[in-house]
Amino acid sequence: MEILARRLTIITLLMTVFAISVAAAVETDARRHDQNKRFGTASACSVPTLCHRAL
């Protein structure tokens, strides 16, 4: 029973570390996305109204 408790504790800690890492990555991505809106992006199309893809 003690081994099972240790394993569950380790798994819980690993899941917590993973969740914090994912949250940090999402936060960084959101900030980059907001920064790209402020400074503008280069359009990949000659007609921006028809193509919403940006470089």
C-alpha positions as CSV (number, residue, x, y, z in Angstrom):
1,M,0.0,0.0,0.0
2,E,2.9,2.3,0.8
3,I,4.4,1.8,-2.7
4,L,1.0,2.6,-4.3
5,A,0.8,5.9,-2.3
6,R,4.4,6.8,-3.4
7,R,3.5,6.1,-7.0
8,L,0.4,8.2,-6.9
9,T,2.3,11.0,-5.3
10,I,4.9,11.0,-8.0
11,I,2.3,10.8,-10.7
12,T,0.4,13.7,-9.2
13,L,3.6,15.8,-9.0
14,L,4.5,15.0,-12.6
15,M,1.0,16.0,-13.7
16,T,1.3,19.2,-11.8
17,V,4.6,20.1,-13.4
18,F,3.1,19.2,-16.8
19,A,0.1,21.4,-16.2
20,I,2.3,24.4,-15.2
21,S,4.4,23.9,-18.3
22,V,1.4,23.9,-20.5
23,A,0.0,27.0,-18.8
24,A,3.3,28.8,-19.3
25,A,3.4,27.8,-23.0
26,V,-0.2,29.0,-23.6
27,E,0.6,32.3,-21.8
28,T,3.7,32.9,-23.9
29,D,1.8,32.1,-27.1
30,A,-1.0,34.5,-26.2
31,R,1.5,37.3,-25.5
32,R,3.2,36.6,-28.8
33,H,-0.1,36.7,-30.6
34,D,-1.0,40.0,-29.0
35,Q,2.4,41.5,-29.8
36,N,2.0,40.5,-33.5
37,K,-1.3,42.4,-33.6
38,R,0.4,45.5,-32.2
39,F,3.4,45.5,-34.6
40,G,1.6,44.1,-37.6
41,T,2.4,41.1,-39.8
42,A,3.5,40.6,-43.4
43,S,0.7,39.4,-45.5
44,A,1.3,36.3,-47.6
45,C,-1.2,37.4,-50.3
46,S,-1.4,40.3,-52.6
47,V,-5.1,40.9,-51.7
48,P,-5.4,40.9,-47.9
49,T,-9.2,40.8,-47.9
50,L,-9.2,37.4,-49.6
51,C,-6.4,35.9,-47.7
52,H,-6.2,35.9,-43.9
53,R,-2.9,34.1,-43.7
54,A,0.0,36.0,-42.3
55,L,3.7,35.2,-42.3
